[in-house]
Amino acid sequence: MKVNPPSSQPQRLRVLRIQSRICIGGPALNTILLSAHLNKEKYETLLVGGRLQSDEKSMAPLAEEKGVTVEMIHEMGRSLHWADDVKALLRMIGLIRKFKPHIVHTHTAKAGAIGRVAAFLCRVPIRVHTFHGHTFHGYFSRRVTQLVILVERILARLSQRIVVISQRQKEDICEVYKVAPAHKTTVVPLGFELDKVCTGERGNFRRSLGLDEKATLVAILARLVPIKNHELLLRGIGHWQSLCPTVTAQQVRFLLIGDGDQRPRLEALCSELGIDQLVLFTGWRREVADIYADINLNVLVSKNEGTPVTLIEGLANGIPLLSTDVGGIRDFADEHCGTILPADVSAEELGKQLARMLPYGKAPERLAESVRLRIKKQFGVERLVADMESLYGSLSDKYLK
């Protein structure tokens, strides 16, 4: 009788996922969820993060809650620092030699540079980088930007695959800035546990801030940093106030949810514009689902974006948006989702749009159920994991033979 040999458990692929900083924001949330939901029978994941800035809040508690192991390399910071960056590179090399990954997948710029160089030097067979946004516009001077683009072109040559999160971003990476060729670039949209952010209880967030239960709440959820362009919003509010002088702070409040080094300057600007009573700086808030249950209009006025998580979460909750046309917003938002303004919109025009969307301080209507369902399907974590496992599988078939 012929006896078949006992089947052996296939070796799991080891994925070293590197994120510049595990701080509150879309990139870290996405990498944590991706690490948590990959098939455990096929993949072993280690998530690596660098040091946070003083005004950033850690998402390590969420990683722990999801059972995701996080290794910290404190020398890896946001800004360029040659001594620390060299130390971070050496530590990364040591970590790679210890973990022996089949795949090194980097996310965001600093992690992309240090991680891919270390993986190349250690001859990791598969090197993948995801652009969650890019720093080619709105961050640096022209000369520095040209240097950044040159570095990214070199790093792309060290990568087996470049991942972008929207079709528009692919056009930027491949056609506008020519960082990587199209055949080497794959679109994998973000994915989130959107059902969980749609379970908030109305009234909780308002009561925590002492706000009237009937007040219309206009919110921007973003770090208070220059690229998010809060100054434009505040000046737009100033023009809105001149167009709607009879609307009171009891009827409409503008909430800046988040924190950052620009807060003192923005608070001073509120005083200068005479809109102190209309604007409330809430700092970072953890009750995300309750926030979306209560706000009536979701605003984003960034100079540059990837795919804004707050707009996706808001749309899943049926909250209309008012946004500048940046990043991949047009890939998921249209006239059924709210209003999208030119990226270079003036404060005057922004004020007019606020007046149009908030007639006499009245809140805009919630979005149709069809919009909510489409967003949940398009940006669900299940779709993200399926896409990424398919990508990893194809790369493994090609490079791990």
Backbone hydrogen bonds, N-H to C=O, Kabsch-Sander energy under -0.5 kcal/mol:
donor,donor_aa,acceptor,acceptor_aa,energy
3,V,1,M,-0.5
4,N,2,K,-0.6
13,L,42,K,-3.2
15,V,13,L,-0.6
15,V,44,E,-3.3
16,L,14,R,-0.5
16,L,103,I,-2.9
17,R,15,V,-0.8
17,R,46,L,-2.6
18,I,16,L,-0.5
18,I,105,H,-2.4
19,Q,17,R,-0.5
19,Q,48,V,-3.2
20,S,107,H,-1.1
22,I,50,G,-0.6
23,C,21,R,-1.7
24,I,57,K,-2.5
29,L,25,G,-2.0
30,N,26,G,-2.7
31,T,27,P,-2.3
32,I,28,A,-2.4
33,L,29,L,-2.2
34,L,30,N,-2.4
35,S,31,T,-2.3
36,A,32,I,-2.3
37,H,33,L,-2.0
38,L,34,L,-1.3
42,K,39,N,-1.2
43,Y,39,N,-2.4
44,E,13,L,-2.7
46,L,15,V,-2.3
47,L,69,T,-2.1
48,V,17,R,-3.1
49,G,71,E,-2.2
50,G,19,Q,-0.6
50,G,20,S,-1.3
51,R,73,I,-0.5
51,R,76,M,-1.5
56,E,53,Q,-1.9
59,M,22,I,-2.7
63,A,59,M,-1.8
64,E,60,A,-2.7
65,E,61,P,-2.4
66,K,62,L,-2.0
67,G,64,E,-1.3
68,V,63,A,-3.1
69,T,67,G,-0.6
71,E,47,L,-2.9
73,I,49,G,-2.8
74,H,72,M,-0.6
76,M,73,I,-1.8
77,G,75,E,-1.1
85,D,81,H,-3.3
86,V,82,W,-2.3
87,K,83,A,-2.0
88,A,84,D,-2.9
89,L,85,D,-2.3
90,L,86,V,-2.4
91,R,87,K,-2.5
92,M,88,A,-2.4
93,I,89,L,-2.3
94,G,90,L,-2.1
95,L,91,R,-2.3
96,I,92,M,-2.6
97,R,93,I,-2.3
98,K,94,G,-1.5
99,F,95,L,-2.9
100,K,96,I,-2.7
102,H,14,R,-2.0
103,I,14,R,-2.2
104,V,126,I,-2.5
105,H,16,L,-2.5
105,H,103,I,-0.6
106,T,104,V,-0.6
106,T,128,V,-2.8
107,H,18,I,-2.6
108,T,130,T,-1.6
112,G,108,T,-2.1
113,A,109,A,-2.1
114,I,110,K,-2.4
115,G,111,A,-2.4
116,R,112,G,-1.3
117,V,113,A,-1.9
118,A,114,I,-2.3
119,A,115,G,-2.5
120,F,116,R,-2.3
121,L,117,V,-2.5
122,C,118,A,-1.9
123,R,120,F,-1.2
124,V,119,A,-2.8
126,I,102,H,-1.3
128,V,104,V,-2.8
129,H,161,R,-1.8
130,T,106,T,-2.6
131,F,163,V,-2.7
132,H,130,T,-0.8
145,T,141,S,-2.7
146,Q,142,R,-2.2
147,L,143,R,-1.7
148,V,144,V,-2.6
149,I,145,T,-2.4
150,L,146,Q,-2.0
151,V,147,L,-2.4
152,E,148,V,-2.4
153,R,149,I,-2.1
154,I,150,L,-1.9
155,L,151,V,-2.6
156,A,152,E,-2.2
157,R,153,R,-1.1
158,L,154,I,-0.7
158,L,155,L,-0.8
159,S,156,A,-1.2
160,Q,127,R,-2.4
161,R,127,R,-1.5
162,I,184,K,-2.6
163,V,129,H,-3.4
164,V,186,T,-2.5
165,I,131,F,-0.7
170,K,166,S,-1.7
171,E,167,Q,-1.8
172,D,168,R,-1.8
173,I,169,Q,-2.8
174,C,170,K,-2.9
175,E,171,E,-2.2
176,V,171,E,-2.1
177,Y,172,D,-3.1
179,V,173,I,-2.9
180,A,173,I,-1.1
184,K,181,P,-1.3
185,T,182,A,-1.6
186,T,162,I,-2.8
188,V,164,V,-3.0
188,V,186,T,-0.6
192,F,379,F,-2.8
194,L,192,F,-1.7
196,K,193,E,-1.0
197,V,193,E,-0.7
197,V,194,L,-0.6
198,C,195,D,-1.0
199,T,196,K,-0.7
202,R,200,G,-0.6
204,N,201,E,-1.5
207,R,203,G,-2.5
208,S,204,N,-2.0
209,L,205,F,-1.0
209,L,206,R,-0.9
210,G,206,R,-0.7
210,G,207,R,-0.8
211,L,206,R,-2.5
215,A,212,D,-1.2
216,T,251,Q,-3.5
218,V,216,T,-0.6
218,V,253,R,-2.7
219,A,217,L,-0.5
219,A,297,L,-2.7
220,I,255,L,-2.2
222,A,220,I,-0.8
222,A,257,I,-1.8
224,L,259,D,-1.8
225,V,223,R,-1.9
228,K,225,V,-1.5
229,N,226,P,-1.7
232,L,229,N,-0.9
233,L,229,N,-1.1
234,L,230,H,-2.6
235,R,231,E,-2.5
236,G,232,L,-2.3
237,I,233,L,-2.5
238,G,234,L,-2.0
239,H,235,R,-1.8
240,W,236,G,-2.5
241,Q,237,I,-2.7
242,S,238,G,-1.4
243,L,239,H,-1.4
244,C,240,W,-2.0
247,V,244,C,-1.5
251,Q,248,T,-1.0
252,V,248,T,-2.0
253,R,216,T,-2.5
254,F,278,L,-3.1
255,L,218,V,-3.3
255,L,253,R,-0.6
256,L,254,F,-0.5
256,L,280,L,-2.5
257,I,220,I,-2.3
257,I,255,L,-0.9
258,G,256,L,-0.7
258,G,283,G,-0.8
262,Q,224,L,-2.1
263,R,260,G,-1.6
266,L,262,Q,-2.5
267,E,263,R,-2.7
268,A,264,P,-2.1
269,L,265,R,-1.9
270,C,266,L,-2.0
271,S,267,E,-1.6
272,E,268,A,-2.2
273,L,269,L,-2.4
274,G,270,C,-0.9
274,G,271,S,-0.6
275,I,270,C,-2.3
278,L,275,I,-1.0
279,V,275,I,-1.6
280,L,254,F,-2.8
282,T,256,L,-1.8
282,T,280,L,-0.7
283,G,256,L,-0.8
283,G,258,G,-0.7
288,V,286,R,-2.4
291,I,287,E,-2.0
292,Y,288,V,-2.2
293,A,289,A,-1.4
294,D,290,D,-0.9
294,D,291,I,-1.1
295,I,291,I,-2.2
296,N,217,L,-2.9
297,L,217,L,-1.5
298,N,320,P,-2.4
299,V,219,A,-3.1
299,V,297,L,-0.6
300,L,322,L,-2.2
303,K,227,I,-2.7
304,N,227,I,-0.7
307,T,132,H,-0.6
312,I,308,P,-1.5
313,E,309,V,-3.0
314,G,310,T,-2.2
315,L,311,L,-2.6
316,A,312,I,-2.1
317,N,313,E,-0.9
317,N,314,G,-0.7
318,G,315,L,-1.5
319,I,314,G,-2.7
321,L,337,C,-2.2
322,L,298,N,-2.2
323,S,339,T,-2.4
324,T,300,L,-1.6
325,D,341,L,-2.1
326,V,324,T,-1.7
328,G,306,G,-3.3
329,I,326,V,-1.5
331,D,328,G,-1.4
332,F,329,I,-1.8
333,A,329,I,-2.4
337,C,334,D,-2.2
338,G,334,D,-0.6
339,T,321,L,-2.7
341,L,323,S,-3.5
341,L,339,T,-0.5
345,V,342,P,-1.8
350,L,346,S,-2.2
351,G,347,A,-2.4
352,K,348,E,-1.9
353,Q,349,E,-2.2
354,L,350,L,-2.2
355,A,351,G,-2.1
356,R,352,K,-2.1
357,M,353,Q,-2.4
358,L,354,L,-1.5
361,G,358,L,-2.4
362,K,359,P,-2.2
367,L,318,G,-2.6
371,V,368,A,-0.8
372,R,368,A,-1.5
373,L,369,E,-2.4
374,R,370,S,-1.9
375,I,371,V,-2.3
376,K,372,R,-2.2
377,K,373,L,-2.0
378,Q,374,R,-2.6
379,F,375,I,-2.3
380,G,377,K,-0.7
381,V,192,F,-1.5
384,L,380,G,-1.7
385,V,381,V,-2.5
386,A,382,E,-2.1
387,D,383,R,-2.5
388,M,384,L,-2.5
389,E,385,V,-2.8
390,S,386,A,-1.9
391,L,387,D,-2.1
392,Y,388,M,-3.0
393,G,389,E,-2.3
394,S,390,S,-2.2
395,L,391,L,-2.4
396,S,392,Y,-2.5
397,D,393,G,-2.3
398,K,394,S,-1.2
399,Y,395,L,-2.8
400,L,396,S,-2.2
